[in-house]
Amino acid sequence: MFRGSECAASPLEELTGTFEPFNEQTLASLYASEQDYLEKLAASISAALEAGFILPPDADKLRKEAPEAYRSAVAR
């Protein structure tokens, strides 16, 4: 979630925004299962890669870290 310049401590923070993880209820409403999450994420990664928003090494890293990221989020 980007919060804008009023929350930024530096110009760099103004550009990068902030991160708030979804709670368990929100995750459950968006993804039926871990497999559903991984499939939707794979489609998003492919679209971002094709559009030039991310580079292949970044796509690989996101794919590799996705299962653990999902499990960590639902375990909170």
Backbone as CSV, one residue per row, in Angstrom:
resi,resn,N_x,N_y,N_z,CA_x,CA_y,CA_z,C_x,C_y,C_z
1,MET,0.846,-1.164,0.000,0.000,0.000,0.000,0.893,1.229,0.000
2,PHE,0.736,2.087,-0.961,1.507,3.312,-1.018,0.814,4.364,-0.173
3,ARG,1.553,5.036,0.658,0.962,6.003,1.568,1.279,7.443,1.231
4,GLY,2.147,7.662,0.253,2.407,9.029,-0.167,3.495,9.728,0.621
5,SER,3.775,10.937,0.209,4.909,11.676,0.752,4.724,12.093,2.202
6,GLU,3.496,12.191,2.673,3.305,12.622,4.065,3.845,11.600,5.073
7,CYS,4.039,10.352,4.642,4.552,9.313,5.538,6.023,8.990,5.285
8,ALA,6.612,9.589,4.283,7.982,9.258,3.906,8.989,10.020,4.755
9,ALA,9.990,9.277,5.222,11.059,9.899,5.996,12.162,10.424,5.082
10,SER,12.189,9.939,3.831,13.201,10.388,2.878,12.598,10.350,1.476
11,PRO,13.236,11.018,0.513,12.731,10.983,-0.868,12.652,9.565,-1.430
12,LEU,13.596,8.700,-1.070,13.568,7.326,-1.551,12.338,6.589,-1.027
13,GLU,12.005,6.774,0.229,10.818,6.140,0.781,9.551,6.611,0.078
14,GLU,9.546,7.848,-0.354,8.386,8.374,-1.070,8.163,7.599,-2.368
15,LEU,9.235,7.154,-2.999,9.122,6.406,-4.246,8.778,4.945,-4.038
16,THR,9.196,4.373,-2.927,9.029,2.939,-2.739,7.755,2.549,-2.029
17,GLY,7.131,3.430,-1.272,5.902,3.094,-0.568,6.153,2.205,0.636
18,THR,5.118,1.517,1.066,5.212,0.629,2.216,4.521,-0.686,1.900
19,PHE,4.628,-1.618,2.807,4.059,-2.946,2.622,3.243,-3.318,3.847
20,GLU,2.025,-3.739,3.627,1.186,-4.278,4.692,0.678,-5.638,4.258
21,PRO,1.058,-6.696,4.957,0.604,-8.026,4.544,-0.894,-8.196,4.760
22,PHE,-1.507,-9.017,3.921,-2.917,-9.343,4.098,-3.100,-10.167,5.360
23,ASN,-4.254,-10.013,6.002,-4.561,-10.890,7.119,-5.115,-12.212,6.567
24,GLU,-5.292,-13.193,7.429,-5.708,-14.531,7.000,-7.063,-14.511,6.289
25,GLN,-7.972,-13.693,6.771,-9.302,-13.612,6.159,-9.219,-13.076,4.724
26,THR,-8.414,-12.071,4.506,-8.255,-11.510,3.167,-7.602,-12.515,2.237
27,LEU,-6.552,-13.194,2.717,-5.908,-14.222,1.899,-6.901,-15.303,1.495
28,ALA,-7.709,-15.755,2.444,-8.687,-16.807,2.159,-9.722,-16.348,1.136
29,SER,-10.056,-15.049,1.161,-11.046,-14.552,0.200,-10.449,-14.408,-1.204
30,LEU,-9.145,-14.258,-1.301,-8.492,-14.083,-2.597,-8.016,-15.392,-3.220
31,TYR,-7.606,-16.339,-2.385,-6.995,-17.569,-2.870,-7.630,-18.766,-2.182
32,ALA,-8.147,-19.700,-2.978,-8.817,-20.881,-2.430,-7.832,-21.843,-1.770
33,SER,-6.573,-21.789,-2.203,-5.563,-22.721,-1.687,-4.179,-22.191,-2.049
34,GLU,-3.176,-22.867,-1.543,-1.814,-22.495,-1.912,-1.616,-22.664,-3.412
35,GLN,-2.153,-23.731,-3.972,-2.029,-23.959,-5.415,-2.686,-22.836,-6.211
36,ASP,-3.847,-22.383,-5.769,-4.537,-21.269,-6.420,-3.664,-20.018,-6.375
37,TYR,-3.078,-19.741,-5.221,-2.170,-18.590,-5.073,-1.003,-18.697,-6.045
38,LEU,-0.371,-19.865,-6.091,0.801,-20.048,-6.943,0.454,-19.899,-8.417
39,GLU,-0.713,-20.392,-8.826,-1.132,-20.260,-10.224,-1.397,-18.801,-10.580
40,LYS,-2.081,-18.085,-9.700,-2.358,-16.667,-9.960,-1.074,-15.849,-9.947
41,LEU,-0.185,-16.169,-9.037,1.089,-15.454,-8.985,1.914,-15.730,-10.232
42,ALA,1.938,-16.977,-10.689,2.687,-17.323,-11.897,2.175,-16.530,-13.094
43,ALA,0.866,-16.383,-13.205,0.292,-15.601,-14.302,0.697,-14.131,-14.193
44,SER,0.689,-13.600,-12.974,1.081,-12.202,-12.765,2.562,-11.988,-13.059
45,ILE,3.378,-12.920,-12.637,4.815,-12.823,-12.899,5.072,-12.850,-14.406
46,SER,4.408,-13.752,-15.109,4.587,-13.840,-16.559,4.167,-12.549,-17.248
47,ALA,3.044,-11.988,-16.822,2.565,-10.737,-17.418,3.545,-9.600,-17.145
48,ALA,4.065,-9.528,-15.929,5.019,-8.468,-15.584,6.319,-8.625,-16.367
49,LEU,6.739,-9.854,-16.544,7.958,-10.138,-17.309,7.769,-9.749,-18.775
50,GLU,6.668,-10.149,-19.360,6.392,-9.826,-20.762,6.257,-8.322,-20.983
51,ALA,5.725,-7.617,-20.008,5.553,-6.170,-20.127,6.841,-5.400,-19.841
52,GLY,7.864,-6.098,-19.356,9.131,-5.447,-19.067,9.215,-4.792,-17.703
53,PHE,8.274,-5.112,-16.823,8.293,-4.519,-15.478,9.279,-5.213,-14.547
54,ILE,9.582,-6.470,-14.826,10.576,-7.194,-14.042,11.518,-7.912,-15.004
55,LEU,12.690,-8.266,-14.509,13.684,-8.975,-15.297,13.612,-10.470,-15.007
56,PRO,14.104,-11.307,-15.920,14.057,-12.754,-15.702,14.628,-13.222,-14.358
57,PRO,15.768,-12.686,-13.900,16.259,-13.144,-12.589,15.279,-12.821,-11.448
58,ASP,14.593,-11.683,-11.558,13.611,-11.319,-10.535,12.403,-12.249,-10.593
59,ALA,11.985,-12.594,-11.804,10.867,-13.526,-11.971,11.220,-14.877,-11.355
60,ASP,12.427,-15.343,-11.615,12.871,-16.624,-11.049,12.861,-16.584,-9.524
61,LYS,13.347,-15.486,-8.967,13.391,-15.346,-7.510,11.972,-15.334,-6.922
62,LEU,11.075,-14.605,-7.549,9.694,-14.566,-7.068,9.057,-15.950,-7.105
63,ARG,9.258,-16.673,-8.199,8.701,-18.037,-8.312,9.275,-18.961,-7.238
64,LYS,10.577,-18.839,-7.000,11.237,-19.706,-6.021,10.750,-19.420,-4.599
65,GLU,10.544,-18.147,-4.279,10.176,-17.760,-2.912,8.678,-17.826,-2.643
66,ALA,7.858,-17.974,-3.678,6.410,-17.900,-3.531,5.805,-18.922,-2.558
67,PRO,6.166,-20.200,-2.630,5.531,-21.148,-1.697,5.783,-20.800,-0.222
68,GLU,7.004,-20.450,0.102,7.312,-20.106,1.490,6.627,-18.801,1.905
69,ALA,6.544,-17.860,1.001,5.864,-16.597,1.301,4.393,-16.837,1.619
70,TYR,3.754,-17.703,0.843,2.346,-18.019,1.100,2.186,-18.698,2.460
71,ARG,3.001,-19.720,2.702,2.890,-20.460,3.978,3.161,-19.551,5.177
72,SER,4.125,-18.674,5.019,4.431,-17.726,6.097,3.245,-16.796,6.354
73,ALA,2.590,-16.352,5.294,1.474,-15.417,5.444,0.283,-16.079,6.119
74,VAL,-0.012,-17.320,5.774,-1.190,-17.960,6.378,-0.887,-18.474,7.798
75,ALA,0.377,-18.583,8.137,0.755,-19.058,9.477,0.709,-17.965,10.530
76,ARG,0.599,-16.703,10.105,0.598,-15.598,11.066,-0.596,-15.641,11.960
